Amino acid sequence: MNLPRLLFVPLLLLLFSCAPPRGPAPLDEAALRAQLAALPGGEAGQAGPPGIRFPGESLFPHLSALPRADEAEGLGALAALLRAHQGTSWQAVVRAATGVSAEYDLVLAQKRAELLERYFRKQGVDAQRLAISAEAGEGAPLEIVLRRD
């Protein structure tokens, strides 16, 4: 047997085992902003952490807990984007402002949040990476922002 050949493989393995481990690639926020801006029905934020908001009644009809039927594509695309960025965490705020009462608005926002939470879980978005809260009051009915933990 050839001794140099026998030593080559263990030496090669030793060299590879000494290499520093690679961490996740750094997040390209400019690319993420562009992906968010391309989602149908939403408006991507340009300041602060990357995020998207669905203004007015673009996602939920007035007094409705269910999203508009024509928004299924937008929500599906959003779920796909969240799944594609496995190393990220997001904060979502669901709001309702109906003019009925603050209590009614909070209950409606909570129902919307529960529905969206179930939808995103069924679409494969990890519950640990997407925190969803509900609040009564003015603002975009759905706003999702990248968390920088």
Backbone as a chain_set.jsonl record, in Angstrom:
{"seq": "MNLPRLLFVPLLLLLFSCAPPRGPAPLDEAALRAQLAALPGGEAGQAGPPGIRFPGESLFPHLSALPRADEAEGLGALAALLRAHQGTSWQAVVRAATGVSAEYDLVLAQKRAELLERYFRKQGVDAQRLAISAEAGEGAPLEIVLRRD", "coords": {"N": [[0.828, -1.18, 0.0], [0.27, 2.256, -0.501], [1.599, 4.605, 1.525], [1.46, 7.505, 1.59], [-1.004, 7.967, 0.272], [-2.851, 6.818, 2.057], [-2.662, 8.527, 4.222], [-3.615, 10.867, 3.214], [-6.497, 11.146, 3.084], [-7.39, 11.149, 5.893], [-5.995, 13.469, 6.675], [-7.147, 15.412, 5.043], [-9.818, 15.323, 6.008], [-9.337, 16.206, 8.61], [-8.511, 18.854, 8.125], [-10.889, 19.98, 7.07], [-12.547, 19.733, 9.287], [-11.511, 21.609, 10.982], [-12.247, 24.024, 9.989], [-13.964, 27.131, 10.439], [-17.365, 27.188, 11.593], [-20.082, 27.929, 9.408], [-22.316, 30.558, 9.708], [-25.765, 31.664, 9.462], [-26.538, 33.364, 6.432], [-26.15, 36.908, 6.186], [-29.017, 39.027, 6.491], [-30.435, 40.47, 3.681], [-31.674, 43.42, 3.664], [-32.544, 45.306, 1.797], [-33.282, 43.747, -0.408], [-35.311, 42.285, 0.814], [-37.16, 44.327, 1.373], [-37.852, 44.982, -1.263], [-39.094, 42.602, -2.051], [-41.289, 42.61, -0.31], [-42.566, 44.924, -1.235], [-43.469, 44.034, -3.654], [-45.604, 42.433, -3.105], [-49.06, 41.727, -3.579], [-51.688, 44.067, -2.9], [-50.693, 45.291, -0.594], [-48.726, 47.803, 1.175], [-45.402, 48.522, 1.248], [-43.201, 49.418, 3.855], [-40.841, 52.09, 3.951], [-39.179, 53.243, 5.784], [-37.517, 52.527, 8.894], [-37.651, 49.172, 10.293], [-37.969, 46.512, 7.837], [-41.212, 45.998, 6.485], [-44.785, 45.502, 5.971], [-47.956, 46.867, 5.214], [-51.498, 46.622, 5.17], [-53.716, 48.703, 4.031], [-56.755, 50.579, 4.937], [-59.757, 49.221, 3.688], [-58.651, 47.238, 2.185], [-57.932, 44.661, 2.832], [-59.742, 43.606, 4.783], [-63.248, 43.728, 4.649], [-65.502, 46.346, 5.745], [-66.594, 45.956, 9.072], [-66.201, 43.2, 9.014], [-64.88, 40.022, 9.941], [-63.669, 38.252, 8.315], [-61.255, 37.984, 5.695], [-61.205, 39.733, 2.526], [-62.385, 38.028, -0.344], [-60.918, 38.296, -2.694], [-58.392, 38.758, -1.746], [-56.982, 36.52, -1.173], [-54.837, 35.717, -2.742], [-52.904, 37.659, -2.131], [-52.488, 37.223, 0.645], [-51.578, 34.595, 0.53], [-49.196, 34.938, -0.894], [-47.82, 36.51, 0.938], [-47.568, 34.696, 3.079], [-45.909, 32.805, 1.831], [-43.601, 34.346, 1.488], [-42.902, 34.81, 4.169], [-42.358, 32.162, 4.954], [-40.168, 31.664, 3.31], [-38.136, 33.15, 4.403], [-36.693, 31.892, 6.683], [-34.978, 32.431, 8.838], [-35.907, 34.684, 10.129], [-37.875, 36.798, 12.328], [-41.154, 38.007, 13.01], [-43.459, 40.674, 13.74], [-46.85, 41.087, 13.995], [-49.625, 43.265, 13.777], [-53.017, 43.456, 14.224], [-55.767, 45.388, 13.468], [-58.896, 47.061, 14.24], [-61.286, 49.461, 13.426], [-64.268, 50.502, 13.684], [-66.164, 52.339, 14.423], [-68.309, 51.657, 15.94], [-67.939, 50.785, 18.726], [-65.292, 50.899, 21.166], [-64.944, 48.466, 22.467], [-66.255, 46.653, 20.781], [-64.632, 46.967, 18.524], [-62.188, 45.92, 19.478], [-62.877, 43.216, 19.948], [-63.515, 42.445, 17.325], [-61.01, 42.86, 16.09], [-59.529, 40.924, 17.47], [-60.783, 38.573, 16.588], [-60.132, 38.69, 13.869], [-57.353, 38.505, 14.106], [-57.046, 35.915, 15.226], [-58.058, 34.362, 13.134], [-56.199, 34.981, 11.082], [-53.885, 34.023, 12.283], [-54.397, 31.24, 12.414], [-54.582, 30.776, 9.643], [-51.96, 31.436, 8.7], [-50.462, 29.486, 10.069], [-51.485, 27.141, 8.928], [-50.457, 27.526, 6.438], [-47.832, 26.956, 6.819], [-46.182, 28.676, 8.253], [-44.033, 29.212, 10.874], [-45.093, 29.3, 14.209], [-43.503, 30.354, 16.196], [-42.079, 32.303, 14.98], [-43.749, 34.335, 14.164], [-45.442, 36.707, 15.73], [-48.636, 37.654, 16.672], [-50.744, 40.295, 17.393], [-53.701, 41.97, 18.656], [-55.569, 44.99, 18.337], [-57.742, 47.712, 19.158], [-58.743, 50.494, 17.209], [-57.581, 53.236, 15.11], [-55.633, 52.87, 12.122], [-53.648, 50.752, 9.972], [-55.417, 47.806, 9.063], [-53.953, 45.429, 9.03], [-50.656, 44.977, 9.838], [-47.359, 44.118, 9.373], [-44.174, 43.645, 10.636], [-40.641, 43.305, 10.511], [-38.932, 41.789, 13.144], [-36.223, 42.767, 15.082], [-34.491, 41.048, 16.938]], "CA": [[0.0, 0.0, 0.0], [0.965, 3.523, -0.591], [1.381, 5.325, 2.769], [0.969, 8.875, 1.383], [-2.439, 7.946, -0.058], [-3.593, 6.508, 3.266], [-2.641, 9.699, 5.096], [-4.268, 11.995, 2.547], [-7.913, 11.251, 3.461], [-7.531, 11.671, 7.262], [-5.505, 14.849, 6.708], [-8.189, 16.228, 4.417], [-10.918, 15.395, 6.97], [-8.888, 17.051, 9.709], [-8.532, 20.241, 7.658], [-12.288, 20.433, 6.966], [-13.143, 19.824, 10.618], [-10.976, 22.799, 11.644], [-12.804, 25.236, 9.389], [-15.0, 27.714, 11.295], [-18.711, 26.917, 11.085], [-20.746, 29.035, 8.722], [-23.603, 30.957, 10.261], [-26.706, 32.038, 8.408], [-26.136, 34.522, 5.642], [-26.794, 38.119, 6.686], [-30.256, 39.374, 5.817], [-30.366, 41.58, 2.733], [-32.906, 44.162, 3.918], [-33.006, 45.953, 0.561], [-33.986, 42.723, -1.183], [-36.544, 41.973, 1.54], [-38.087, 45.444, 1.107], [-38.331, 44.839, -2.644], [-40.039, 41.479, -2.067], [-42.503, 43.072, 0.357], [-43.221, 45.895, -2.114], [-44.064, 43.319, -4.785], [-46.789, 41.687, -2.68], [-50.306, 42.392, -3.985], [-52.61, 44.593, -1.903], [-50.056, 45.934, 0.548], [-47.784, 48.906, 1.002], [-44.176, 48.244, 1.987], [-42.613, 50.573, 4.533], [-39.501, 52.442, 3.496], [-38.388, 53.654, 6.943], [-37.534, 51.559, 9.982], [-37.453, 47.786, 9.855], [-38.828, 46.114, 6.718], [-42.555, 45.583, 6.847], [-45.847, 45.753, 5.007], [-49.257, 47.16, 5.809], [-52.644, 46.513, 4.271], [-54.5, 49.849, 4.504], [-58.188, 50.721, 4.689], [-60.522, 47.983, 3.549], [-58.038, 46.415, 1.138], [-57.853, 43.275, 3.29], [-60.992, 43.238, 5.462], [-64.385, 44.63, 4.44], [-65.997, 47.007, 6.953], [-67.316, 45.127, 10.045], [-66.018, 41.774, 8.732], [-63.719, 39.328, 10.492], [-63.077, 37.476, 7.223], [-60.617, 38.791, 4.641], [-61.869, 39.79, 1.222], [-62.109, 36.832, -1.149], [-59.892, 38.588, -3.688], [-57.105, 38.946, -1.077], [-56.357, 35.219, -0.913], [-53.535, 35.704, -3.428], [-51.978, 38.492, -1.361], [-52.143, 36.536, 1.886], [-50.763, 33.441, 0.171], [-47.857, 35.429, -1.242], [-47.199, 36.935, 2.194], [-47.188, 33.469, 3.791], [-44.749, 32.24, 1.126], [-42.439, 35.181, 1.805], [-42.518, 34.528, 5.555], [-41.738, 30.826, 4.964], [-38.891, 31.714, 2.604], [-37.142, 33.802, 5.264], [-36.758, 31.068, 7.887], [-34.179, 32.972, 9.936], [-36.436, 35.967, 10.575], [-39.053, 36.828, 13.196], [-42.035, 39.098, 12.603], [-44.51, 41.132, 14.641], [-48.039, 41.52, 13.262], [-50.677, 43.931, 14.538], [-54.304, 43.451, 13.529], [-56.582, 46.455, 14.053], [-60.251, 47.305, 13.756], [-61.852, 50.759, 13.801], [-65.56, 50.471, 13.001], [-67.036, 53.428, 14.837], [-69.38, 51.111, 16.777], [-67.442, 51.026, 20.078], [-63.936, 50.385, 21.354], [-65.053, 47.056, 22.841], [-66.57, 45.919, 19.552], [-63.438, 46.995, 17.677], [-61.198, 44.991, 20.017], [-63.355, 41.852, 19.682], [-63.351, 42.215, 15.889], [-59.569, 42.734, 15.82], [-59.104, 39.631, 18.002], [-61.281, 37.53, 15.678], [-59.293, 38.768, 12.673], [-56.019, 38.002, 14.462], [-57.15, 34.464, 15.363], [-58.219, 33.804, 11.795], [-54.919, 35.098, 10.375], [-52.934, 33.116, 12.925], [-54.693, 29.893, 11.904], [-54.251, 30.736, 8.217], [-50.51, 31.381, 8.511], [-49.981, 28.187, 10.548], [-51.824, 26.156, 7.889], [-49.571, 27.777, 5.296], [-46.487, 26.513, 7.173], [-45.384, 29.707, 8.922], [-43.752, 28.792, 12.243], [-45.723, 30.16, 15.216], [-42.462, 30.996, 16.992], [-41.483, 33.396, 14.204], [-44.75, 35.347, 13.848], [-46.276, 37.085, 16.873], [-49.779, 38.425, 16.195], [-51.525, 40.927, 18.456], [-54.904, 42.664, 18.196], [-55.876, 46.228, 19.052], [-58.819, 48.544, 18.63], [-58.311, 51.843, 16.877], [-57.199, 53.6, 13.753], [-54.378, 52.34, 11.596], [-53.813, 49.679, 8.987], [-56.003, 46.602, 9.658], [-52.889, 44.439, 9.21], [-49.306, 45.515, 9.664], [-46.361, 43.119, 9.752], [-42.842, 44.273, 10.642], [-39.521, 42.439, 10.892], [-38.394, 42.017, 14.504], [-34.749, 42.694, 15.166], [-34.218, 40.599, 18.307]], "C": [[0.867, 1.235, 0.0], [0.625, 4.353, 0.647], [0.917, 6.762, 2.542], [-0.518, 8.922, 1.031], [-3.288, 7.685, 1.176], [-3.655, 7.707, 4.211], [-3.421, 10.874, 4.503], [-5.713, 12.2, 3.019], [-8.06, 11.744, 4.899], [-7.057, 13.122, 7.389], [-6.539, 15.802, 6.115], [-9.385, 16.398, 5.358], [-10.564, 16.294, 8.149], [-8.924, 18.524, 9.32], [-9.962, 20.778, 7.58], [-12.934, 20.582, 8.338], [-12.64, 21.05, 11.38], [-11.542, 24.096, 11.085], [-13.894, 25.795, 10.302], [-16.385, 27.437, 10.717], [-19.304, 28.162, 10.429], [-22.077, 29.31, 9.404], [-24.551, 31.274, 9.123], [-26.216, 33.288, 7.685], [-26.828, 35.76, 6.203], [-28.015, 38.465, 5.836], [-30.038, 40.585, 4.919], [-31.679, 42.356, 2.839], [-33.431, 44.866, 2.67], [-33.781, 44.96, -0.306], [-35.309, 42.362, -0.513], [-37.583, 43.072, 1.321], [-38.68, 45.344, -0.302], [-39.351, 43.699, -2.75], [-41.359, 41.879, -1.419], [-43.28, 44.037, -0.536], [-43.932, 45.209, -3.282], [-45.322, 42.537, -4.397], [-48.061, 42.436, -3.074], [-51.123, 42.867, -2.784], [-52.0, 45.338, -0.747], [-49.168, 47.087, 0.161], [-46.567, 48.614, 1.871], [-43.654, 49.525, 2.608], [-41.201, 50.817, 4.052], [-38.588, 52.86, 4.648], [-38.506, 52.593, 8.026], [-37.302, 50.152, 9.472], [-38.377, 47.45, 8.692], [-40.182, 45.62, 7.213], [-43.545, 45.9, 5.745], [-47.132, 46.021, 5.78], [-50.323, 47.046, 4.734], [-53.652, 47.566, 4.723], [-55.997, 49.731, 4.225], [-58.907, 49.386, 4.659], [-59.947, 47.088, 2.451], [-57.972, 44.944, 1.538], [-59.178, 42.793, 3.906], [-62.09, 44.225, 5.083], [-64.843, 45.214, 5.786], [-66.861, 46.038, 7.776], [-67.133, 43.619, 9.845], [-64.762, 41.223, 9.403], [-62.982, 38.537, 9.409], [-62.419, 38.393, 6.202], [-61.446, 38.76, 3.361], [-61.461, 38.553, 0.421], [-60.997, 37.082, -2.157], [-58.516, 38.839, -3.068], [-56.396, 37.631, -0.79], [-54.976, 35.144, -1.556], [-52.501, 36.498, -2.633], [-51.55, 37.837, -0.069], [-51.285, 35.303, 1.611], [-49.337, 33.836, -0.171], [-47.107, 35.889, 0.003], [-46.74, 35.717, 2.993], [-45.96, 32.833, 3.14], [-43.485, 33.031, 1.429], [-41.968, 34.907, 3.227], [-41.848, 33.156, 5.668], [-40.348, 30.866, 4.347], [-37.775, 32.321, 3.452], [-37.168, 33.136, 6.635], [-35.999, 31.662, 9.07], [-34.703, 34.275, 10.498], [-37.622, 35.774, 11.514], [-39.832, 38.089, 12.877], [-43.035, 39.421, 13.701], [-45.662, 41.643, 13.785], [-49.016, 42.174, 14.23], [-51.917, 43.954, 13.663], [-55.187, 44.472, 14.236], [-57.987, 46.447, 13.471], [-60.698, 48.659, 14.296], [-63.164, 50.901, 13.042], [-66.432, 51.679, 13.297], [-68.186, 52.95, 15.702], [-69.041, 51.377, 18.241], [-66.028, 50.444, 20.169], [-63.957, 48.896, 21.689], [-65.328, 46.199, 21.607], [-65.34, 45.845, 18.653], [-62.378, 46.012, 18.164], [-61.61, 43.543, 19.757], [-63.175, 41.509, 18.202], [-61.876, 42.029, 15.535], [-59.05, 41.384, 16.316], [-59.567, 38.488, 17.106], [-60.449, 37.505, 14.394], [-57.918, 38.182, 12.949], [-56.026, 36.481, 14.588], [-57.256, 33.794, 14.003], [-56.896, 33.843, 11.025], [-53.874, 34.163, 10.971], [-53.153, 31.682, 12.435], [-54.288, 29.769, 10.438], [-52.738, 30.594, 8.021], [-49.934, 30.053, 8.998], [-50.268, 27.11, 9.508], [-50.946, 26.317, 6.654], [-48.117, 27.438, 5.617], [-45.599, 27.567, 7.798], [-45.256, 29.307, 10.393], [-44.318, 29.796, 13.246], [-44.695, 30.907, 16.063], [-41.872, 32.212, 16.283], [-42.459, 34.51, 13.863], [-45.644, 35.578, 15.057], [-47.384, 37.997, 16.35], [-50.528, 38.977, 17.395], [-52.69, 41.679, 17.837], [-55.084, 43.933, 19.014], [-57.006, 46.967, 18.359], [-58.235, 49.897, 18.272], [-57.894, 52.001, 15.432], [-55.84, 53.015, 13.393], [-54.679, 51.245, 10.593], [-54.402, 48.444, 9.671], [-55.004, 45.455, 9.839], [-51.566, 45.108, 8.897], [-48.327, 44.48, 10.191], [-44.975, 43.748, 9.583], [-41.814, 43.254, 11.111], [-39.079, 42.803, 12.304], [-36.881, 41.864, 14.438], [-34.372, 42.344, 16.596], [-32.737, 40.417, 18.498]], "O": [[2.017, 1.238, 0.438], [-0.523, 4.768, 0.807], [0.027, 7.211, 3.265], [-1.219, 9.839, 1.459], [-4.354, 8.284, 1.32], [-4.641, 7.863, 4.932], [-3.837, 11.774, 5.233], [-6.104, 13.327, 3.322], [-8.807, 12.697, 5.12], [-7.65, 13.91, 8.126], [-6.765, 16.886, 6.652], [-9.912, 17.503, 5.49], [-11.404, 17.057, 8.627], [-9.334, 19.359, 10.126], [-10.217, 21.913, 7.982], [-13.775, 21.459, 8.535], [-13.287, 21.484, 12.334], [-11.329, 25.161, 11.665], [-14.667, 25.031, 10.88], [-16.565, 27.447, 9.5], [-19.052, 29.291, 10.851], [-22.864, 28.395, 9.644], [-24.185, 31.166, 7.953], [-25.563, 34.151, 8.272], [-27.972, 35.676, 6.65], [-28.04, 38.229, 4.628], [-29.512, 41.607, 5.362], [-32.67, 42.007, 2.197], [-34.643, 45.006, 2.506], [-34.819, 45.304, -0.872], [-36.314, 42.156, -1.192], [-38.759, 42.778, 1.107], [-39.868, 45.593, -0.501], [-40.351, 43.82, -3.457], [-42.429, 41.529, -1.92], [-44.508, 43.98, -0.593], [-44.89, 45.752, -3.833], [-46.029, 42.033, -5.27], [-48.131, 43.655, -2.917], [-51.236, 42.164, -1.78], [-52.726, 45.967, 0.024], [-48.891, 47.322, -1.015], [-46.687, 48.474, 3.088], [-43.659, 50.582, 1.979], [-40.452, 49.879, 3.778], [-37.364, 52.837, 4.511], [-39.484, 51.846, 8.068], [-36.816, 49.957, 8.358], [-39.453, 48.035, 8.567], [-40.279, 44.921, 8.221], [-43.195, 46.487, 4.722], [-47.357, 45.47, 6.857], [-50.087, 47.331, 3.56], [-54.37, 47.349, 5.699], [-56.445, 48.921, 3.413], [-58.683, 48.528, 5.512], [-60.664, 46.28, 1.861], [-57.958, 44.07, 0.67], [-59.664, 41.708, 3.585], [-61.89, 45.435, 5.184], [-64.59, 44.628, 6.839], [-67.751, 45.381, 7.235], [-67.856, 42.836, 10.461], [-63.718, 41.876, 9.427], [-61.811, 38.195, 9.572], [-62.953, 39.453, 5.877], [-62.274, 37.873, 3.155], [-60.322, 38.095, 0.508], [-60.213, 36.178, -2.446], [-57.561, 39.109, -3.796], [-55.308, 37.636, -0.214], [-54.05, 34.573, -0.979], [-51.36, 36.062, -2.48], [-50.372, 37.883, 0.286], [-50.368, 35.001, 2.375], [-48.386, 33.157, 0.213], [-45.898, 35.683, 0.114], [-45.632, 35.715, 3.529], [-45.063, 32.37, 3.843], [-42.415, 32.449, 1.606], [-40.768, 34.785, 3.469], [-40.872, 33.007, 6.403], [-39.444, 30.172, 4.813], [-36.599, 32.03, 3.235], [-37.604, 33.731, 7.62], [-36.369, 31.403, 10.215], [-34.006, 34.923, 11.278], [-38.283, 34.736, 11.502], [-39.254, 39.115, 12.518], [-43.411, 38.556, 14.492], [-45.475, 42.526, 12.948], [-49.21, 41.706, 15.351], [-51.882, 44.406, 12.518], [-55.339, 44.429, 15.457], [-58.241, 45.917, 12.389], [-60.51, 48.963, 15.474], [-63.181, 51.36, 11.9], [-67.331, 52.01, 12.524], [-68.978, 53.773, 16.162], [-69.761, 52.105, 18.925], [-65.628, 49.611, 19.356], [-63.087, 48.147, 21.246], [-64.711, 45.151, 21.416], [-65.038, 44.793, 18.089], [-61.738, 45.342, 17.354], [-60.77, 42.725, 19.383], [-62.733, 40.41, 17.867], [-61.533, 41.134, 14.762], [-58.22, 40.763, 15.652], [-58.821, 37.534, 16.888], [-60.104, 36.435, 13.891], [-57.376, 37.447, 12.124], [-55.105, 35.822, 14.107], [-56.614, 32.774, 13.755], [-56.514, 32.859, 10.391], [-53.071, 33.578, 10.244], [-52.196, 30.993, 12.082], [-53.711, 28.757, 10.04], [-52.286, 29.733, 7.266], [-48.996, 29.54, 8.387], [-49.416, 26.267, 9.23], [-50.721, 25.359, 5.915], [-47.248, 27.618, 4.763], [-44.384, 27.382, 7.872], [-46.26, 29.092, 11.072], [-44.056, 30.995, 13.149], [-44.99, 31.979, 16.59], [-41.237, 33.056, 16.917], [-42.047, 35.537, 13.324], [-46.5, 34.752, 15.373], [-47.114, 38.988, 15.672], [-50.904, 38.234, 18.302], [-52.678, 41.991, 16.646], [-54.799, 43.966, 20.211], [-57.198, 46.862, 17.148], [-57.336, 50.392, 18.952], [-57.86, 51.049, 14.652], [-55.019, 52.713, 14.259], [-55.833, 50.864, 10.397], [-53.941, 48.066, 10.748], [-55.192, 44.604, 10.708], [-51.382, 45.718, 7.843], [-48.452, 44.019, 11.326], [-44.651, 44.305, 8.534], [-42.085, 42.443, 11.996], [-38.878, 43.976, 12.621], [-36.352, 40.944, 13.813], [-33.984, 43.213, 17.376], [-32.296, 40.042, 19.584]]}, "num_chains": 1, "name": "protein.A"}
